[in-house]
Amino acid sequence: MIPLSVTLEDGVYEEEVEIQAKEFYDKVRNAKVFPKTSQPSIGKFVELFETLAKEYEYDEIICIHLSSGISGTYQSAMQAGNMVEGIKVHVFDSEISCSPQGYYALQAAKMAGEGKSSAEILETLEALKRRMRAYFIVDDLSHLQRGGRLSSVAAIVGGLLQIKPILHFENKVIVPFEKIRTKKKAMNRVEELLAQDAAQYDRIYAMLIHANREEEAREWMAKLQEKFPNVEFALSYFGPVIGTHLGEGSLGLGWVPEISE
């Protein structure tokens, strides 16, 4: 794992290495300066790729990154892959982020452990991508606006109307899916979307994601588990980098139907 970084009032921190999610939200809650995020340097990728090639003697690498539409990390990995010798680097654009992105990594690792080829793994990841769904409910539109992910006009209007928009990834970027007046109604709408797939597929893997709202997320997950017995749920969280743009209090639900052999 090569971390992205967040710049706070008191310094620069590598996500999940030098700062954890709860500490991040505590630090920025009353901060006067809005956090900034940055991608890893190409050099860090080159260093890791060369280590995997020389010290561990791997032949191929599949690296899985957050959407190229919201970060240059994917492009940096592509450039680094072309700079190393003795190992073939396959760079996969998840076109999403957080635990849905992590699901691709888990499935790729499982298949690699089973002796599957890189071509077979990448083919499966592409098939999963076509089925992957993820929706985010933000508490405060100002984070997206200040982070450059939402226009000022949309943020002002949303604030005045107390709208809790449902967002999703489309063409690799975060865009509004629907505008809902309250958080409860937004959560109910996301449930409706999950219900559509739950009725269509035998088994679904789902990820409930929260921005420092673990108790609320667990309550929602318990309700969903009871409602959808054919869905396997896991609890996750928005780390500092994505949390910078979505803001504390945000919730997300992502899911992907199981691909049969």
Backbone as JSON, one array per atom type, in Angstrom:
{
  "sequence": "MIPLSVTLEDGVYEEEVEIQAKEFYDKVRNAKVFPKTSQPSIGKFVELFETLAKEYEYDEIICIHLSSGISGTYQSAMQAGNMVEGIKVHVFDSEISCSPQGYYALQAAKMAGEGKSSAEILETLEALKRRMRAYFIVDDLSHLQRGGRLSSVAAIVGGLLQIKPILHFENKVIVPFEKIRTKKKAMNRVEELLAQDAAQYDRIYAMLIHANREEEAREWMAKLQEKFPNVEFALSYFGPVIGTHLGEGSLGLGWVPEISE",
  "N": [[0.85, -1.19, 0.0], [0.62, 2.15, -0.93], [0.43, 5.21, 0.46], [-1.82, 8.05, 0.09], [-1.63, 11.57, 0.89], [-2.5, 13.96, 3.48], [-2.67, 17.44, 4.03], [-2.52, 19.29, 6.86], [-3.14, 21.86, 9.36], [-0.99, 21.59, 11.07], [0.94, 20.16, 9.71], [2.06, 17.66, 7.25], [0.58, 14.57, 6.56], [0.79, 11.07, 6.05], [-1.79, 9.08, 4.92], [-3.32, 6.59, 6.9], [-0.87, 5.73, 7.74], [0.67, 7.72, 9.1], [-1.4, 9.09, 10.19], [-4.61, 8.36, 11.5], [-8.11, 7.74, 10.83], [-9.96, 8.71, 12.89], [-8.38, 10.48, 14.41], [-7.8, 12.33, 12.44], [-10.37, 13.48, 11.86], [-10.86, 14.64, 14.34], [-8.86, 16.57, 14.4], [-9.5, 18.3, 12.25], [-11.99, 19.28, 12.75], [-12.42, 21.77, 14.04], [-10.69, 23.31, 12.64], [-9.07, 26.12, 11.13], [-7.98, 26.31, 8.67], [-8.63, 24.78, 5.61], [-8.21, 21.32, 4.94], [-5.8, 19.85, 2.67], [-5.25, 17.56, -0.03], [-2.91, 15.17, -1.35], [-1.31, 13.29, -3.94], [0.75, 10.27, -4.08], [4.29, 10.4, -4.82], [5.85, 9.76, -8.01], [8.27, 8.52, -7.66], [7.99, 6.98, -5.32], [6.38, 4.91, -6.17], [8.05, 3.74, -8.11], [10.16, 2.89, -6.48], [8.86, 0.93, -4.86], [7.97, -0.88, -6.84], [10.42, -1.73, -7.92], [11.53, -2.95, -5.68], [9.77, -5.1, -5.32], [10.34, -6.49, -7.61], [13.13, -7.07, -7.52], [13.91, -7.84, -4.84], [11.85, -9.55, -4.0], [11.39, -10.98, -6.23], [9.19, -11.04, -8.0], [7.18, -11.49, -10.95], [5.1, -10.1, -12.12], [2.93, -7.3, -11.49], [-0.15, -6.26, -10.18], [-1.66, -3.31, -9.71], [-3.99, -1.45, -7.89], [-6.04, 1.32, -8.07], [-7.54, 4.38, -6.73], [-10.18, 6.22, -8.33], [-9.21, 7.59, -11.45], [-10.34, 9.93, -12.17], [-10.55, 11.58, -9.98], [-8.11, 11.77, -8.83], [-4.57, 11.95, -9.43], [-3.15, 9.67, -8.99], [-3.36, 7.19, -10.31], [-2.27, 7.81, -12.86], [0.34, 8.41, -12.09], [1.24, 5.92, -11.2], [1.11, 4.53, -13.61], [3.12, 5.83, -15.1], [5.32, 5.22, -13.51], [5.36, 2.44, -13.76], [6.24, 2.16, -16.37], [8.83, 2.84, -16.09], [10.3, 0.99, -14.72], [12.3, -2.0, -14.84], [12.34, -5.51, -15.66], [10.01, -6.42, -14.54], [6.53, -6.75, -15.03], [4.01, -4.35, -15.04], [0.69, -3.96, -14.24], [-1.76, -1.6, -14.28], [-4.64, -0.79, -12.63], [-7.57, 1.0, -12.95], [-9.84, 1.72, -10.64], [-12.03, 3.34, -10.77], [-13.44, 4.31, -8.68], [-13.54, 4.58, -5.08], [-12.27, 4.13, -1.67], [-13.68, 1.47, 0.39], [-15.08, -0.01, -1.67], [-13.17, 0.1, -3.72], [-11.19, -1.28, -2.35], [-12.33, -3.79, -2.33], [-11.85, -4.78, -4.89], [-9.1, -5.2, -4.7], [-8.97, -7.21, -2.74], [-10.28, -9.32, -4.05], [-8.58, -9.67, -6.24], [-6.23, -10.45, -4.94], [-7.07, -12.86, -3.81], [-7.56, -14.39, -6.12], [-4.99, -14.42, -7.21], [-3.7, -15.92, -5.28], [-4.85, -18.32, -5.83], [-3.58, -19.04, -8.06], [-4.3, -17.88, -10.48], [-3.95, -16.26, -13.69], [-2.58, -13.01, -14.6], [-4.1, -11.9, -16.62], [-6.55, -13.22, -16.34], [-7.29, -12.31, -13.82], [-7.5, -9.51, -14.2], [-9.55, -9.48, -16.08], [-11.68, -10.4, -14.53], [-11.82, -8.31, -12.66], [-12.63, -6.22, -14.29], [-15.14, -7.16, -14.98], [-16.37, -7.1, -12.48], [-16.35, -4.36, -12.08], [-18.27, -3.45, -13.84], [-20.53, -4.16, -12.52], [-20.44, -2.99, -10.06], [-21.75, -0.86, -7.54], [-22.13, 2.26, -5.89], [-23.04, 4.62, -3.45], [-23.14, 7.84, -1.99], [-23.86, 9.79, 0.87], [-23.79, 13.02, 1.82], [-23.16, 15.16, 4.61], [-22.58, 17.86, 4.72], [-22.36, 20.12, 2.21], [-20.31, 21.94, 1.79], [-17.73, 20.96, 2.05], [-17.21, 19.49, -0.29], [-17.45, 21.55, -2.1], [-15.41, 23.37, -1.33], [-13.24, 21.76, -1.7], [-13.1, 21.61, -4.38], [-14.71, 19.82, -5.71], [-17.32, 20.31, -6.23], [-19.58, 22.72, -7.55], [-19.74, 26.19, -6.54], [-22.28, 27.36, -6.64], [-24.02, 25.17, -6.57], [-23.42, 24.24, -4.02], [-24.26, 26.39, -2.39], [-27.04, 26.55, -2.94], [-27.82, 23.98, -2.17], [-27.24, 24.13, 0.57], [-29.04, 26.11, 1.45], [-31.51, 24.88, 1.02], [-31.32, 22.74, 2.65], [-30.58, 20.32, 1.6], [-29.75, 16.87, 1.27], [-27.71, 15.53, -0.68], [-27.55, 12.61, -2.76], [-24.73, 11.12, -3.87], [-22.68, 9.78, -6.54], [-20.27, 7.81, -8.4], [-19.6, 8.67, -11.69], [-18.51, 8.23, -14.92], [-15.95, 8.28, -13.87], [-15.81, 10.39, -12.06], [-17.07, 12.22, -9.15], [-20.45, 12.82, -8.91], [-23.71, 14.39, -8.54], [-26.37, 12.17, -7.79], [-29.06, 12.02, -6.97], [-31.14, 14.57, -5.53], [-32.04, 14.89, -2.28], [-34.27, 15.77, 0.38], [-33.93, 15.23, 3.16], [-31.68, 13.48, 5.41], [-32.54, 10.97, 6.31], [-34.44, 10.28, 4.37], [-32.76, 10.15, 2.2], [-31.15, 7.96, 2.89], [-33.1, 5.98, 2.87], [-33.7, 5.98, 0.15], [-31.32, 5.02, -0.97], [-31.39, 2.47, 0.08], [-33.57, 1.48, -1.39], [-32.41, 1.31, -3.9], [-30.47, -0.66, -3.45], [-32.2, -2.76, -2.89], [-33.29, -3.33, -5.38], [-31.19, -4.62, -6.75], [-30.75, -6.71, -4.96], [-32.99, -8.22, -5.3], [-32.55, -9.26, -7.72], [-30.16, -10.69, -7.84], [-28.5, -13.63, -6.52], [-26.58, -13.52, -4.5], [-24.93, -10.91, -2.79], [-22.24, -8.71, -2.12], [-21.72, -6.22, 0.23], [-20.73, -2.93, 1.29], [-20.7, -0.83, 3.98], [-20.07, 2.47, 4.65], [-18.59, 4.96, 6.68], [-18.11, 8.35, 7.9], [-16.62, 8.94, 10.55], [-18.85, 8.17, 12.07], [-19.58, 5.78, 13.45], [-21.42, 4.43, 15.16], [-23.95, 5.19, 14.15], [-23.67, 4.1, 11.6], [-23.44, 1.38, 12.19], [-25.97, 0.86, 13.22], [-27.56, 1.31, 10.98], [-26.54, -0.7, 9.35], [-27.31, -3.02, 10.75], [-30.05, -2.89, 10.43], [-30.24, -3.17, 7.65], [-29.12, -5.7, 7.3], [-31.06, -7.34, 8.39], [-33.1, -6.88, 6.63], [-32.16, -7.69, 4.14], [-31.33, -10.71, 3.56], [-29.73, -12.08, 1.72], [-27.54, -10.57, 1.3], [-24.23, -9.87, 2.07], [-22.76, -8.0, 4.53], [-20.26, -5.54, 5.26], [-18.45, -3.43, 7.48], [-17.02, -0.26, 7.01], [-14.91, 2.7, 6.58], [-14.57, 6.22, 5.81], [-11.48, 7.36, 5.04], [-8.85, 9.8, 5.86], [-8.18, 11.17, 3.37], [-10.36, 10.9, 1.43], [-12.28, 11.66, 3.24], [-11.67, 14.34, 3.61], [-12.9, 15.55, 1.43], [-15.56, 14.69, 1.46], [-16.43, 15.11, 4.06], [-17.04, 15.1, 7.65], [-19.48, 12.92, 9.08], [-20.62, 11.94, 6.81], [-22.11, 9.27, 4.92], [-21.88, 6.11, 3.27], [-22.82, 3.61, 0.87], [-21.89, 0.78, -0.71], [-21.98, -1.82, -3.2], [-21.65, -5.07, -4.72], [-22.7, -7.58, -6.92], [-22.16, -11.09, -6.52], [-19.93, -12.83, -8.61], [-20.53, -15.65, -10.42], [-18.78, -18.75, -10.88]],
  "CA": [[0.0, 0.0, 0.0], [1.3, 3.44, -0.98], [-0.62, 6.13, 0.92], [-1.94, 9.45, -0.27], [-1.35, 12.41, 2.06], [-3.32, 15.14, 3.78], [-1.95, 18.56, 4.63], [-3.31, 19.96, 7.9], [-2.51, 23.08, 9.9], [0.26, 21.29, 11.77], [1.88, 19.35, 8.94], [1.62, 16.73, 6.21], [0.47, 13.22, 7.1], [0.44, 9.98, 5.14], [-3.02, 8.42, 5.36], [-3.23, 5.23, 7.45], [0.5, 5.47, 8.22], [1.0, 8.74, 10.1], [-2.64, 9.58, 10.8], [-5.77, 7.5, 11.34], [-9.33, 8.49, 10.52], [-10.54, 9.44, 14.03], [-7.49, 11.59, 14.73], [-7.98, 13.31, 11.37], [-11.62, 14.22, 12.05], [-10.69, 15.46, 15.54], [-7.99, 17.7, 14.07], [-10.06, 19.25, 11.28], [-13.34, 19.71, 13.14], [-12.42, 23.22, 14.32], [-9.53, 23.92, 11.96], [-9.33, 27.35, 10.38], [-7.48, 26.09, 7.3], [-9.21, 23.57, 5.02], [-7.15, 20.36, 4.58], [-5.52, 19.58, 1.26], [-4.81, 16.19, -0.25], [-1.92, 15.04, -2.42], [-1.03, 11.92, -4.37], [2.14, 9.85, -3.87], [5.23, 10.73, -5.89], [6.19, 8.66, -8.91], [9.43, 7.83, -7.08], [7.56, 5.96, -4.34], [5.94, 3.75, -6.94], [9.24, 3.12, -8.71], [10.88, 2.2, -5.39], [8.14, -0.28, -4.48], [7.99, -1.82, -7.96], [11.77, -2.31, -8.02], [11.7, -3.86, -4.53], [9.0, -6.31, -5.6], [11.02, -7.2, -8.7], [14.49, -7.52, -7.19], [14.01, -8.54, -3.55], [10.84, -10.61, -3.9], [11.46, -11.71, -7.51], [7.89, -11.17, -8.66], [7.2, -11.29, -12.4], [4.06, -9.15, -12.52], [2.24, -6.56, -10.44], [-1.43, -5.6, -10.47], [-1.9, -2.3, -8.67], [-5.38, -1.02, -7.98], [-6.04, 2.69, -7.58], [-8.78, 5.14, -6.71], [-10.56, 6.71, -9.65], [-8.33, 8.55, -12.11], [-11.07, 11.18, -12.33], [-10.46, 12.43, -8.78], [-6.72, 11.79, -8.35], [-3.56, 11.61, -10.43], [-2.41, 8.5, -8.51], [-3.36, 6.19, -11.37], [-1.31, 8.22, -13.88], [1.68, 8.28, -11.52], [1.58, 4.49, -11.21], [1.35, 4.17, -15.01], [4.44, 6.33, -15.47], [6.32, 4.44, -12.77], [5.41, 1.11, -14.35], [7.03, 2.22, -17.6], [10.21, 3.2, -15.75], [11.0, -0.13, -14.08], [12.66, -3.12, -15.71], [12.35, -6.83, -15.04], [8.7, -6.76, -13.98], [5.42, -6.18, -15.8], [3.09, -3.67, -14.13], [-0.66, -3.73, -14.74], [-2.37, -0.58, -13.43], [-6.1, -0.89, -12.75], [-8.34, 2.17, -12.51], [-11.07, 1.21, -10.02], [-13.08, 4.31, -11.08], [-14.2, 4.49, -7.44], [-12.58, 4.77, -3.98], [-12.59, 3.53, -0.36], [-13.79, 0.02, 0.47], [-15.36, -0.65, -2.95], [-11.86, -0.07, -4.35], [-10.52, -2.35, -1.61], [-12.91, -5.09, -2.71], [-11.11, -5.25, -6.06], [-7.79, -5.69, -4.23], [-9.19, -8.49, -2.06], [-10.59, -10.34, -5.05], [-7.36, -9.91, -7.02], [-5.31, -11.22, -4.09], [-7.63, -14.21, -3.7], [-7.33, -15.08, -7.39], [-3.54, -14.63, -7.34], [-3.39, -17.04, -4.4], [-5.35, -19.54, -6.47], [-2.77, -19.32, -9.24], [-4.87, -17.31, -11.7], [-3.05, -15.38, -14.43], [-2.92, -11.59, -14.52], [-5.18, -11.65, -17.58], [-7.8, -13.71, -15.72], [-7.62, -11.41, -12.7], [-7.95, -8.23, -14.76], [-10.85, -9.72, -16.71], [-12.66, -10.46, -13.45], [-11.95, -6.96, -12.1], [-13.45, -5.44, -15.23], [-16.52, -7.66, -14.84], [-16.87, -6.56, -11.22], [-16.54, -2.92, -12.25], [-19.54, -3.23, -14.54], [-21.63, -4.44, -11.59], [-20.24, -2.26, -8.8], [-22.58, 0.32, -7.27], [-21.77, 2.94, -4.64], [-23.75, 5.89, -3.28], [-22.65, 8.57, -0.82], [-24.74, 10.83, 1.41], [-22.92, 13.96, 2.54], [-23.83, 15.98, 5.61], [-22.31, 19.27, 4.49], [-21.86, 20.29, 0.84], [-19.2, 22.88, 1.72], [-16.46, 20.23, 1.89], [-17.05, 19.2, -1.72], [-17.26, 22.81, -2.81], [-14.09, 23.91, -1.0], [-12.24, 20.85, -2.25], [-13.13, 21.67, -5.84], [-15.48, 18.7, -6.25], [-18.71, 20.74, -6.44], [-19.61, 24.15, -7.83], [-20.19, 27.06, -5.44], [-23.72, 27.55, -6.74], [-24.67, 23.94, -6.09], [-23.22, 24.16, -2.57], [-25.1, 27.4, -1.75], [-28.43, 26.13, -3.08], [-28.02, 22.8, -1.32], [-27.25, 24.55, 1.96], [-30.28, 26.84, 1.72], [-32.66, 23.96, 1.01], [-31.0, 21.64, 3.55], [-30.58, 19.09, 0.79], [-28.73, 15.86, 1.52], [-27.63, 14.88, -1.99], [-26.94, 11.3, -2.95], [-23.69, 11.23, -4.89], [-22.1, 8.53, -7.0], [-19.25, 7.98, -9.42], [-20.04, 8.53, -13.07], [-17.38, 8.6, -15.78], [-14.76, 8.39, -13.02], [-15.86, 11.54, -11.14], [-18.2, 12.25, -8.21], [-21.52, 13.7, -9.39], [-24.99, 14.14, -7.86], [-27.27, 11.15, -8.33], [-30.38, 12.6, -6.71], [-31.17, 15.53, -4.43], [-33.06, 14.48, -1.31], [-34.41, 16.84, 1.36], [-33.41, 14.86, 4.48], [-30.74, 12.36, 5.43], [-33.31, 9.74, 6.44], [-35.01, 9.97, 3.06], [-31.64, 9.77, 1.33], [-30.79, 6.59, 3.26], [-34.18, 5.11, 2.36], [-33.57, 5.89, -1.31], [-30.2, 4.12, -1.25], [-31.92, 1.13, 0.37], [-34.39, 1.08, -2.54], [-31.5, 0.94, -4.98], [-29.92, -1.96, -3.08], [-33.28, -3.74, -2.99], [-33.44, -3.7, -6.79], [-30.18, -5.63, -7.08], [-30.94, -7.86, -4.07], [-34.07, -9.03, -5.87], [-32.1, -9.79, -9.02], [-28.98, -11.57, -7.69], [-28.56, -14.57, -5.4], [-25.7, -13.1, -3.4], [-24.31, -9.6, -2.98], [-21.32, -8.25, -1.07], [-21.97, -4.8, 0.42], [-19.83, -2.22, 2.19], [-21.28, 0.38, 4.57], [-18.91, 3.32, 4.91], [-18.97, 6.14, 7.48], [-17.1, 9.35, 8.22], [-16.64, 9.15, 12.0], [-20.21, 7.93, 12.56], [-19.62, 4.32, 13.53], [-22.66, 3.96, 15.8], [-25.02, 5.37, 13.17], [-23.44, 3.15, 10.52], [-23.76, 0.04, 12.69], [-27.43, 0.76, 13.33], [-28.06, 1.16, 9.61], [-26.13, -2.01, 8.86], [-28.16, -4.02, 11.4], [-31.36, -2.81, 9.76], [-30.09, -3.71, 6.31], [-28.88, -7.15, 7.41], [-32.35, -7.97, 8.64], [-33.93, -6.68, 5.46], [-31.6, -8.34, 2.95], [-30.57, -11.88, 4.01], [-28.8, -12.57, 0.7], [-26.46, -9.59, 1.17], [-23.21, -9.93, 3.13], [-22.35, -6.63, 4.81], [-19.03, -5.25, 6.0], [-18.38, -2.03, 7.91], [-15.77, 0.41, 6.67], [-14.93, 4.11, 6.93], [-13.89, 7.16, 4.92], [-10.22, 7.79, 5.62], [-8.58, 11.23, 5.8], [-8.16, 11.78, 2.03], [-11.73, 11.04, 0.94], [-12.98, 12.4, 4.28], [-11.45, 15.76, 3.35], [-13.82, 16.05, 0.41], [-16.95, 14.39, 1.8], [-16.74, 15.73, 5.35], [-17.49, 14.27, 8.78], [-20.92, 12.67, 9.11], [-21.06, 11.34, 5.56], [-22.34, 7.82, 4.89], [-21.84, 5.53, 1.94], [-23.16, 2.21, 0.73], [-21.47, 0.22, -1.98], [-22.23, -3.26, -3.28], [-21.38, -5.74, -5.98], [-23.19, -8.97, -6.94], [-21.14, -12.12, -6.63], [-19.8, -13.4, -9.94], [-20.45, -17.11, -10.34], [-17.69, -19.33, -11.67]],
  "C": [[0.89, 1.24, 0.0], [0.25, 4.49, -0.64], [-0.62, 7.46, 0.19], [-1.74, 10.26, 1.01], [-2.37, 13.51, 2.23], [-2.44, 16.2, 4.43], [-2.9, 19.28, 5.58], [-2.56, 21.18, 8.41], [-1.14, 22.8, 10.52], [1.2, 20.36, 11.0], [1.22, 18.45, 7.91], [1.65, 15.32, 6.77], [0.13, 12.22, 6.01], [-0.75, 9.22, 5.73], [-2.76, 6.97, 5.78], [-1.83, 4.85, 7.94], [0.84, 6.42, 9.36], [-0.23, 9.34, 10.75], [-3.78, 8.63, 10.49], [-7.03, 8.37, 11.22], [-9.84, 9.32, 11.7], [-9.7, 10.65, 14.4], [-7.65, 12.7, 13.7], [-9.24, 14.14, 11.61], [-11.55, 15.11, 13.29], [-9.89, 16.73, 15.23], [-8.69, 18.75, 13.2], [-11.4, 19.84, 11.7], [-13.42, 21.23, 13.36], [-11.25, 23.94, 13.65], [-9.95, 25.15, 11.17], [-8.92, 27.22, 8.92], [-8.02, 24.76, 6.78], [-8.09, 22.61, 4.62], [-6.97, 20.26, 3.06], [-5.03, 18.14, 1.13], [-3.79, 16.16, -1.39], [-1.63, 13.57, -2.7], [0.42, 11.55, -4.08], [3.01, 10.26, -5.06], [5.47, 9.51, -6.77], [7.34, 7.84, -8.33], [9.05, 6.76, -6.08], [7.07, 4.71, -5.05], [7.12, 3.0, -7.54], [9.98, 2.3, -7.66], [10.19, 0.9, -5.01], [8.18, -1.32, -5.6], [9.35, -2.51, -8.08], [12.05, -3.28, -6.87], [10.98, -5.17, -4.79], [9.69, -7.15, -6.68], [12.32, -7.83, -8.24], [14.55, -8.34, -5.9], [13.05, -9.71, -3.44], [10.71, -11.44, -5.17], [10.08, -12.01, -8.1], [8.05, -10.89, -10.16], [6.22, -10.21, -12.85], [3.44, -8.49, -11.28], [0.89, -6.11, -10.98], [-1.65, -4.59, -9.36], [-3.23, -1.63, -8.95], [-5.53, 0.35, -7.31], [-7.42, 3.34, -7.56], [-8.96, 5.83, -8.05], [-9.6, 7.77, -10.2], [-9.02, 9.89, -12.34], [-10.99, 12.11, -11.13], [-9.04, 12.51, -8.23], [-5.78, 11.41, -9.48], [-2.75, 10.38, -10.05], [-2.27, 7.44, -9.59], [-2.31, 6.53, -12.43], [0.13, 8.09, -13.38], [2.15, 6.83, -11.55], [1.87, 4.01, -12.64], [2.76, 4.6, -15.44], [5.54, 5.53, -14.79], [6.47, 3.04, -13.36], [6.23, 1.06, -15.61], [8.51, 2.5, -17.33], [11.0, 2.03, -15.15], [11.24, -1.25, -15.08], [12.58, -4.42, -14.94], [11.03, -7.24, -14.41], [7.61, -6.05, -14.8], [4.4, -5.61, -14.83], [1.75, -3.44, -14.83], [-1.34, -2.75, -13.79], [-3.88, -0.56, -13.69], [-6.76, 0.34, -12.15], [-9.67, 1.66, -11.95], [-12.28, 2.08, -10.37], [-13.99, 4.57, -9.88], [-13.18, 4.72, -6.33], [-13.02, 3.98, -2.75], [-12.78, 2.0, -0.43], [-14.27, -0.65, -0.81], [-14.08, -0.87, -3.77], [-11.1, -1.22, -3.67], [-11.05, -3.72, -1.96], [-12.2, -5.66, -3.93], [-9.77, -5.86, -5.63], [-7.92, -7.05, -3.56], [-9.46, -9.61, -3.06], [-9.37, -10.68, -5.9], [-6.37, -10.77, -6.23], [-5.77, -12.67, -3.95], [-7.34, -15.01, -4.97], [-5.85, -15.36, -7.61], [-3.11, -15.82, -6.48], [-3.85, -18.37, -4.96], [-4.59, -19.86, -7.76], [-3.32, -18.79, -10.54], [-3.87, -16.37, -12.37], [-3.49, -13.93, -14.27], [-4.07, -11.26, -15.46], [-6.52, -12.08, -17.01], [-8.25, -12.78, -14.61], [-8.18, -10.09, -13.23], [-9.31, -8.35, -15.44], [-11.96, -9.75, -15.66], [-12.88, -9.08, -12.84], [-12.81, -6.08, -13.0], [-14.92, -5.86, -15.15], [-17.15, -7.14, -13.56], [-17.19, -5.07, -11.35], [-17.88, -2.6, -12.91], [-20.73, -3.42, -13.61], [-21.57, -3.61, -10.31], [-21.14, -1.04, -8.71], [-22.1, 0.95, -5.95], [-22.44, 4.3, -4.6], [-23.31, 6.51, -1.96], [-23.63, 9.66, -0.44], [-23.88, 11.76, 2.24], [-23.75, 14.83, 3.47], [-23.72, 17.47, 5.3], [-21.66, 19.44, 3.12], [-20.61, 21.17, 0.75], [-17.86, 22.19, 1.53], [-16.18, 19.94, 0.42], [-16.78, 20.47, -2.51], [-15.86, 23.37, -2.58], [-12.97, 23.05, -1.57], [-12.23, 20.79, -3.76], [-13.92, 20.55, -6.49], [-16.94, 19.07, -6.52], [-18.72, 22.24, -6.66], [-20.15, 24.94, -6.64], [-21.7, 27.22, -5.44], [-24.46, 26.35, -6.19], [-24.57, 23.84, -4.58], [-24.14, 25.14, -1.85], [-26.57, 26.98, -1.77], [-28.73, 24.95, -2.18], [-28.09, 23.17, 0.14], [-28.53, 25.24, 2.34], [-31.48, 25.9, 1.85], [-32.48, 22.78, 1.96], [-31.07, 20.28, 2.82], [-29.45, 18.17, 1.22], [-28.58, 15.07, 0.21], [-27.05, 13.47, -1.9], [-25.97, 11.47, -4.11], [-23.26, 9.84, -5.35], [-21.01, 8.85, -8.01], [-19.86, 7.75, -10.79], [-18.93, 9.05, -13.96], [-16.17, 9.02, -14.95], [-14.76, 9.57, -12.05], [-17.1, 11.47, -10.25], [-19.22, 13.28, -8.7], [-22.78, 13.42, -8.58], [-25.79, 13.05, -8.57], [-28.71, 11.62, -8.2], [-30.25, 13.59, -5.56], [-32.35, 15.2, -3.53], [-33.08, 15.5, -0.19], [-33.83, 16.47, 2.73], [-32.5, 13.64, 4.39], [-31.49, 11.03, 5.51], [-33.9, 9.32, 5.1], [-33.93, 9.54, 2.08], [-31.22, 8.33, 1.61], [-31.84, 5.6, 2.75], [-34.08, 4.92, 0.85], [-32.43, 4.94, -1.69], [-30.61, 2.67, -0.97], [-32.76, 0.6, -0.8], [-33.52, 0.62, -3.7], [-30.85, -0.42, -4.71], [-30.97, -3.05, -3.26], [-33.48, -4.22, -4.42], [-32.44, -4.77, -7.19], [-30.35, -6.88, -6.23], [-32.03, -8.79, -4.58], [-33.63, -9.74, -7.15], [-30.99, -10.82, -8.88], [-29.1, -12.44, -6.44], [-27.75, -14.1, -4.21], [-24.99, -11.8, -3.76], [-23.37, -9.32, -1.81], [-21.47, -6.74, -0.97], [-21.04, -4.2, 1.47], [-20.52, -0.95, 2.68], [-20.14, 1.23, 5.11], [-19.35, 4.58, 5.68], [-17.79, 7.07, 7.69], [-17.24, 9.74, 9.69], [-18.06, 9.08, 12.58], [-20.45, 6.44, 12.71], [-20.93, 3.8, 14.11], [-23.84, 4.05, 14.83], [-24.89, 4.34, 12.04], [-23.79, 1.73, 10.95], [-25.27, -0.17, 12.81], [-28.05, 0.56, 11.95], [-27.74, -0.23, 9.06], [-26.99, -3.12, 9.45], [-29.55, -4.06, 10.75], [-31.3, -3.45, 8.37], [-29.87, -5.22, 6.32], [-30.18, -7.91, 7.6], [-33.23, -7.95, 7.39], [-33.48, -7.49, 4.25], [-30.73, -9.54, 3.35], [-29.57, -12.42, 2.99], [-27.65, -11.6, 0.44], [-25.51, -9.74, 2.36], [-22.63, -8.53, 3.32], [-21.02, -6.57, 5.56], [-19.02, -3.77, 6.33], [-17.02, -1.45, 7.56], [-15.91, 1.9, 6.99], [-14.24, 4.94, 5.85], [-12.62, 7.62, 5.63], [-9.99, 9.29, 5.42], [-8.68, 11.85, 4.4], [-9.57, 11.97, 1.48], [-12.58, 11.82, 1.95], [-12.81, 13.91, 4.15], [-12.51, 16.32, 2.43], [-15.29, 15.78, 0.75], [-17.36, 15.02, 3.12], [-17.25, 14.75, 6.39], [-19.0, 14.12, 8.74], [-21.45, 12.03, 7.84], [-21.23, 9.82, 5.72], [-22.28, 7.34, 3.45], [-22.27, 4.08, 1.98], [-22.77, 1.76, -0.67], [-21.74, -1.26, -2.01], [-21.9, -3.78, -4.67], [-21.92, -7.16, -5.92], [-22.03, -9.93, -7.13], [-21.13, -12.66, -8.06], [-19.64, -14.9, -9.81], [-19.35, -17.61, -11.25], [-18.21, -19.73, -13.06]]
}
